[in-house]
């Protein structure tokens, strides 16, 4: 649930450090986007808060099509990148970095503007 979602978040620094360890830059095609939501109950009604997005994508590495998923939490992104995530659609192209040693390991990253 909610606690496991936030269990291991050291916010933006941890995500940026992970992308620094991955070297190859590629483009990937978004295949699915699912919001990770939390519902809170208040006296005046319920409120649904989006905590992040589960973004599935596919890319070509070493001649093989690889499907992967990245869960992007709102505390792991800059505000401008969060807006980009919220506007993603199926078949959109995203930048990813992959691990040279294991091309199945990848992460979505946002290029500096």
C-alpha positions in Angstrom: 0.0 0.0 0.0 1.0 3.5 0.7 3.8 2.7 3.1 5.5 0.4 0.7 5.2 3.1 -2.0 7.1 5.6 0.2 9.3 3.0 2.0 12.5 3.6 -0.1 12.2 7.1 -1.4 15.1 9.4 -1.0 13.5 11.7 -3.5 15.1 13.4 -6.4 18.8 12.8 -5.4 18.4 9.0 -5.4 16.8 8.9 -8.8 19.4 11.3 -10.3 22.2 9.1 -8.8 20.7 6.0 -10.4 20.6 7.7 -13.9 24.3 8.7 -13.4 25.2 5.1 -13.1 23.5 4.2 -16.4 25.4 5.1 -19.5 23.6 4.4 -22.7 21.0 6.9 -23.8 18.1 5.6 -25.9 14.5 6.5 -26.9 11.6 4.3 -25.8 7.9 4.1 -26.8 5.4 4.4 -23.9 3.1 1.4 -23.9 1.0 2.1 -20.7 0.6 4.8 -18.1 -1.2 4.0 -14.8 -1.5 6.5 -11.9 -0.6 5.3 -8.5 -3.3 6.9 -6.3 -4.1 7.1 -2.6 -7.6 7.9 -1.4 -8.1 9.8 1.9 -11.4 10.2 3.7 -12.4 13.5 5.2 -15.5 14.7 7.0 -16.6 16.6 3.8 -15.8 13.7 1.4 -13.0 11.7 -0.2 -9.9 13.0 -1.9 -7.8 11.0 -4.4 -4.2 12.0 -4.6 -1.8 10.9 -7.3 1.4 9.8 -5.8 3.2 8.8 -9.0 2.8 7.0 -12.3 3.7 3.5 -13.4 5.0 4.0 -16.9 5.6 1.0 -19.1 7.7 1.3 -22.3 9.6 -0.7 -24.9 12.9 -0.1 -26.5 15.4 -1.8 -28.7 18.8 -2.9 -27.2 21.3 -5.2 -28.8 18.7 -6.1 -31.5 16.1 -7.2 -28.9 12.8 -5.4 -28.0 12.7 -5.0 -24.3 9.6 -4.1 -22.2 10.2 -2.3 -18.9 8.3 -0.3 -16.3 9.4 2.6 -14.2 7.4 3.9 -11.2 8.0 7.7 -11.1 7.0 9.2 -7.8 6.1 12.9 -7.5 8.8 13.4 -4.9 11.5 12.0 -7.3 11.0 14.6 -10.0 11.4 18.3 -10.6 8.1 20.2 -11.1 8.7 20.7 -14.8 9.4 16.9 -15.3 6.2 16.0 -13.3 4.2 18.1 -15.7 5.8 16.1 -18.6 4.9 12.8 -17.0 1.3 13.9 -16.5 1.0 14.8 -20.1 2.4 11.5 -21.5 0.3 9.4 -23.8 0.6 5.9 -25.2 3.0 5.8 -28.1 4.9 8.9 -26.9 8.6 8.8 -27.0 10.6 9.2 -23.8 14.4 9.3 -23.0 15.8 6.4 -21.1 19.2 5.4 -19.8 20.1 1.7 -19.6 22.7 -0.2 -17.7 25.6 -1.2 -20.0 26.1 -4.5 -18.0 22.4 -5.4 -18.1 20.4 -3.8 -21.0 17.1 -4.9 -19.4 17.7 -2.5 -16.5 16.6 1.0 -17.5 15.1 4.2 -16.1 13.3 7.1 -17.6 15.2 10.3 -17.4 14.5 14.0 -18.3 17.1 15.9 -20.2 18.1 19.3 -18.9 16.2 22.1 -20.7 
